[in-house]
């Protein structure tokens, strides 16, 4: 239900050709949300685009599950990084994910 609400809100408020970033904890280990967003909003997931699979982001102490995502539209992906390590595991129970993006002309 939440993915449908997100998708509908974005379709209502954001023009179809506008650049877009959607990021967060999707608890999407089965990739249902990913498939729905990619197909309906023409976005790509940054880690999948760069390495062929989403980042392992949970639990922070020993990331196994692919729960967090960064979806983009209208950007070239220059770099992605999953921030591992003891200091990062103290910030949250999920590791931080980041991407360096370049706006497409």
Buried (B, 14 or more C-beta within 10 A) or exposed (E): EEBEEBBEEBEEEBEEEEEBBBBEBBEBEEBEBBEBBBEBBEBBBBBBBBEEEBBBBBBBEEBEBBBBBBBBBBBEBEEBBBBBEEEBBEEBEBBBBEBEBEEEE
